[in-house]
């Protein structure tokens, strides 16, 4: 009997698939629902390694939001970019990563900001080097501090009793 994938792994797989789908939509001009349908099959495989089956509804939400709210997400991202960078200047895959992350930060308060940032930084690291990964980290961190200032005001390493030691994570990732 096979083991079921943990929900966190299913969400991580959904994030990866969503970024790939957003990239395909932007590059090929494919329709949102068509791409969602293509990806909801057992298509998610990276370099011959089958990953956890993505959380289908979470995947579809990320893709739809990344497309249907693209202008608003781009405005949020542009607001935290440095003056010499524009959203159009970003590489397509980085824009897709940031759009999905910005959506989660803005619209998914059930997922901790640090989890969201970490997930998209890990995705950036899988595709890019240190410079681009740092850019994704910096932009999403600045965006999180604007959208969720109270959440990020709490020290990252404070435990459940204020001991300063990290307690077990209860992150819904």
C-alpha positions as a Markdown table, in Angstrom:
| # | Residue | x | y | z |
|---|---|---|---|---|
| 1 | Unk | 0.0 | 0.0 | 0.0 |
| 2 | Unk | 1.5 | 3.4 | -1.0 |
| 3 | Unk | 1.8 | 6.3 | 1.3 |
| 4 | Unk | -0.2 | 9.5 | 0.7 |
| 5 | Unk | 1.8 | 12.6 | 0.1 |
| 6 | Unk | 1.7 | 15.1 | 3.0 |
| 7 | Unk | -0.4 | 18.2 | 2.3 |
| 8 | Unk | 2.7 | 20.5 | 2.4 |
| 9 | Unk | 4.4 | 18.4 | -0.3 |
| 10 | Unk | 1.2 | 18.6 | -2.4 |
| 11 | Unk | 1.2 | 22.4 | -2.1 |
| 12 | Unk | 4.8 | 22.6 | -3.0 |
| 13 | Unk | 4.2 | 20.5 | -6.1 |
| 14 | Unk | 1.2 | 22.7 | -6.9 |
| 15 | Unk | 3.4 | 25.8 | -6.6 |
| 16 | Unk | 5.9 | 24.4 | -9.0 |
| 17 | Unk | 3.2 | 23.3 | -11.5 |
| 18 | Unk | 1.5 | 26.7 | -11.2 |
| 19 | Unk | 4.7 | 28.6 | -12.0 |
| 20 | Unk | 5.3 | 26.3 | -15.0 |
| 21 | Unk | 1.7 | 26.8 | -16.1 |
| 22 | Unk | 1.9 | 30.6 | -15.7 |
| 23 | Unk | 5.1 | 30.5 | -17.8 |
| 24 | Unk | 3.4 | 28.4 | -20.5 |
| 25 | Unk | 0.4 | 30.8 | -20.6 |
| 26 | Unk | 2.6 | 33.9 | -20.9 |
| 27 | Unk | 5.0 | 32.4 | -23.5 |
| 28 | Unk | 2.6 | 30.5 | -25.6 |
| 29 | Unk | -0.5 | 32.6 | -25.0 |
| 30 | Unk | -2.4 | 29.5 | -24.1 |
| 31 | Unk | -5.8 | 29.7 | -22.4 |
| 32 | Unk | -6.0 | 29.5 | -18.6 |
| 33 | Unk | -8.5 | 26.8 | -18.3 |
| 34 | Unk | -6.9 | 24.8 | -21.1 |
| 35 | Unk | -3.5 | 24.9 | -19.3 |
| 36 | Unk | -5.1 | 24.0 | -16.0 |
| 37 | Unk | -6.7 | 21.0 | -17.6 |
| 38 | Unk | -3.4 | 19.9 | -19.2 |
| 39 | Unk | -1.6 | 20.1 | -15.9 |
| 40 | Unk | -4.2 | 18.4 | -13.7 |
| 41 | Unk | -3.4 | 15.1 | -15.3 |
| 42 | Unk | -0.3 | 13.3 | -14.0 |
| 43 | Unk | 1.9 | 15.6 | -16.0 |
| 44 | Unk | 4.1 | 16.9 | -13.2 |
| 45 | Unk | 7.5 | 15.2 | -13.6 |
| 46 | Unk | 10.8 | 17.0 | -13.4 |
| 47 | Unk | 13.9 | 15.4 | -15.1 |
| 48 | Unk | 12.4 | 11.9 | -14.9 |
| 49 | Unk | 11.4 | 12.2 | -11.2 |
| 50 | Unk | 7.8 | 12.0 | -10.3 |
| 51 | Unk | 6.9 | 14.5 | -7.6 |
| 52 | Unk | 4.1 | 14.5 | -5.2 |
| 53 | Unk | 0.7 | 14.9 | -6.9 |
| 54 | Unk | -0.1 | 18.6 | -6.7 |
| 55 | Unk | -3.1 | 19.8 | -4.7 |
| 56 | Unk | -5.3 | 20.4 | -7.7 |
| 57 | Unk | -7.6 | 23.1 | -6.3 |
| 58 | Unk | -4.6 | 25.1 | -4.9 |
| 59 | Unk | -2.8 | 24.8 | -8.3 |
| 60 | Unk | -5.9 | 26.0 | -10.2 |
| 61 | Unk | -6.3 | 28.9 | -7.7 |
| 62 | Unk | -2.7 | 30.0 | -8.2 |
| 63 | Unk | -2.9 | 29.8 | -12.0 |
| 64 | Unk | -6.2 | 31.6 | -12.2 |
| 65 | Unk | -5.1 | 34.4 | -9.8 |
| 66 | Unk | -1.8 | 34.7 | -11.6 |
| 67 | Unk | -3.6 | 35.4 | -14.9 |
| 68 | Unk | -6.9 | 37.0 | -13.9 |
| 69 | Unk | -5.3 | 39.3 | -11.3 |
| 70 | Unk | -2.0 | 39.8 | -13.2 |
| 71 | Unk | -2.3 | 43.6 | -13.4 |
| 72 | Unk | -2.9 | 44.0 | -9.7 |
| 73 | Unk | -0.2 | 41.5 | -8.8 |
| 74 | Unk | 2.3 | 43.3 | -11.2 |
| 75 | Unk | 1.4 | 46.6 | -9.5 |
| 76 | Unk | 2.1 | 45.1 | -6.1 |
| 77 | Unk | 5.4 | 43.7 | -7.3 |
| 78 | Unk | 6.4 | 46.9 | -9.1 |
| 79 | Unk | 5.8 | 48.9 | -5.9 |
| 80 | Unk | 8.5 | 47.1 | -4.1 |
| 81 | Unk | 11.0 | 46.8 | -6.9 |
| 82 | Unk | 13.9 | 49.3 | -6.9 |
| 83 | Unk | 13.5 | 52.4 | -9.1 |
| 84 | Unk | 15.8 | 51.1 | -11.8 |
| 85 | Unk | 13.7 | 47.9 | -12.3 |
| 86 | Unk | 10.4 | 47.5 | -13.9 |
| 87 | Unk | 8.1 | 44.4 | -13.9 |
| 88 | Unk | 8.7 | 44.2 | -17.7 |
| 89 | Unk | 12.4 | 44.0 | -17.2 |
| 90 | Unk | 12.1 | 40.8 | -15.1 |
| 91 | Unk | 12.6 | 37.5 | -16.8 |
| 92 | Unk | 9.3 | 35.8 | -17.6 |
| 93 | Unk | 9.8 | 32.9 | -15.2 |
| 94 | Unk | 10.8 | 35.3 | -12.3 |
| 95 | Unk | 7.6 | 37.3 | -13.0 |
| 96 | Unk | 5.6 | 34.1 | -12.8 |
| 97 | Unk | 7.2 | 33.1 | -9.5 |
| 98 | Unk | 6.6 | 36.5 | -8.0 |
| 99 | Unk | 3.0 | 36.7 | -9.2 |
| 100 | Unk | 2.2 | 33.4 | -7.6 |
| 101 | Unk | 4.0 | 34.4 | -4.4 |
| 102 | Unk | 2.3 | 37.9 | -4.4 |
| 103 | Unk | -1.1 | 36.2 | -4.7 |
| 104 | Unk | -0.4 | 34.0 | -1.8 |
| 105 | Unk | 0.9 | 36.8 | 0.4 |
| 106 | Unk | -2.1 | 39.0 | -0.5 |
| 107 | Unk | -4.9 | 36.5 | -0.5 |
| 108 | Unk | -3.9 | 33.4 | 1.5 |
| 109 | Unk | -3.6 | 34.5 | 5.2 |
| 110 | Unk | -3.9 | 30.8 | 6.1 |
| 111 | Unk | -0.4 | 30.3 | 4.9 |
| 112 | Unk | 2.4 | 31.9 | 6.9 |
| 113 | Unk | 4.3 | 34.6 | 5.0 |
| 114 | Unk | 7.7 | 33.0 | 5.8 |
| 115 | Unk | 6.5 | 29.7 | 4.4 |
| 116 | Unk | 5.4 | 31.4 | 1.2 |
| 117 | Unk | 8.6 | 33.3 | 0.8 |
| 118 | Unk | 10.7 | 30.1 | 1.5 |
| 119 | Unk | 8.7 | 28.1 | -1.0 |
| 120 | Unk | 9.2 | 30.6 | -3.9 |
| 121 | Unk | 12.8 | 31.2 | -3.0 |
| 122 | Unk | 13.3 | 27.4 | -3.2 |
| 123 | Unk | 11.6 | 27.4 | -6.6 |
| 124 | Unk | 13.8 | 30.2 | -7.8 |
| 125 | Unk | 16.9 | 28.4 | -6.6 |
| 126 | Unk | 15.9 | 25.3 | -8.6 |
| 127 | Unk | 15.9 | 27.4 | -11.8 |
| 128 | Unk | 18.4 | 30.2 | -11.2 |
| 129 | Unk | 21.5 | 31.2 | -9.4 |
| 130 | Unk | 22.1 | 33.2 | -6.3 |
| 131 | Unk | 21.4 | 36.7 | -7.9 |
| 132 | Unk | 17.9 | 35.8 | -9.1 |
| 133 | Unk | 17.1 | 33.8 | -6.0 |
| 134 | Unk | 18.1 | 36.8 | -3.9 |
| 135 | Unk | 15.9 | 39.1 | -6.1 |
| 136 | Unk | 12.9 | 36.8 | -5.5 |
| 137 | Unk | 13.6 | 36.7 | -1.8 |
| 138 | Unk | 14.0 | 40.5 | -1.5 |
| 139 | Unk | 10.9 | 41.3 | -3.4 |
| 140 | Unk | 8.7 | 38.8 | -1.7 |
| 141 | Unk | 10.1 | 39.8 | 1.7 |
| 142 | Unk | 9.4 | 43.5 | 1.1 |
| 143 | Unk | 5.9 | 42.7 | -0.2 |
| 144 | Unk | 5.2 | 40.5 | 2.8 |
| 145 | Unk | 6.3 | 43.3 | 5.2 |
| 146 | Unk | 3.9 | 45.7 | 3.5 |
| 147 | Unk | 0.9 | 43.2 | 3.3 |
| 148 | Unk | 1.5 | 41.5 | 6.6 |
| 149 | Unk | 3.4 | 43.8 | 8.9 |
| 150 | Unk | 2.0 | 42.4 | 12.1 |
| 151 | Unk | 2.8 | 38.8 | 11.2 |
| 152 | Unk | 6.4 | 39.7 | 10.3 |
| 153 | Unk | 6.9 | 41.9 | 13.3 |
| 154 | Unk | 7.0 | 38.7 | 15.5 |
| 155 | Unk | 10.7 | 37.5 | 15.8 |
| 156 | Unk | 11.2 | 34.5 | 13.5 |
| 157 | Unk | 12.9 | 32.4 | 16.3 |
| 158 | Unk | 10.5 | 33.1 | 19.2 |
| 159 | Unk | 9.0 | 30.0 | 20.6 |
| 160 | Unk | 5.5 | 29.5 | 21.8 |
| 161 | Unk | 6.4 | 30.7 | 25.3 |
| 162 | Unk | 8.6 | 33.5 | 24.4 |
| 163 | Unk | 11.8 | 31.6 | 25.2 |
| 164 | Unk | 13.6 | 32.7 | 22.1 |
| 165 | Unk | 13.9 | 29.0 | 21.1 |
| 166 | Unk | 12.1 | 27.9 | 18.0 |
| 167 | Unk | 9.2 | 25.6 | 18.7 |
| 168 | Unk | 7.8 | 23.0 | 16.3 |
| 169 | Unk | 6.5 | 24.6 | 13.2 |
| 170 | Unk | 2.8 | 24.6 | 12.7 |
| 171 | Unk | 3.1 | 26.2 | 9.2 |
| 172 | Unk | 0.3 | 25.3 | 6.8 |
| 173 | Unk | 2.5 | 25.2 | 3.7 |
